[in-house]
């Protein structure tokens, strides 16, 4: 992996044997109150077939008020900025190498232009730790925060997900693995509106 995108090993987490569903509901309600967030992230990507490894930087801006859109800017430790992607309910637009590309599907556009297989639509919810209907075999840690789940996509792919937290409500790392890929995201510099008050229940 490129040194510029190396990331720390997350601390072990204690998975609850008995899920506190009241805490899960309360935590999800707090996440639902967020109407805008920004973050910077590092992505470590491994192609499992040939063990090809690469790293990317990502700046991500998401909002649902006053209008719904998100903007992602991808850059490489050695190559500089690669592309910017804007997603709205009407579709996606990607700018790369001075060219502009459009598609109804952001995921299809990323794959077609950059060769990047990233479940970006669902990932905008998963980075917060949101429990979406597609998540199966869910497991939680203290404070009702999700820690593990599986996803079966319409295309027949199976993704295994893990979330890792520090001393905050929002994830610090997310690991995704399919038959073809391993992806790790180190989530930094969270900016959210409105701010979430600390919750003593999140301490393990």
Order of alpha helices (4+ residues) and beta strands (2+ residues): alpha-beta-beta-beta-beta-beta-beta-alpha-alpha-beta-beta-beta-beta-beta
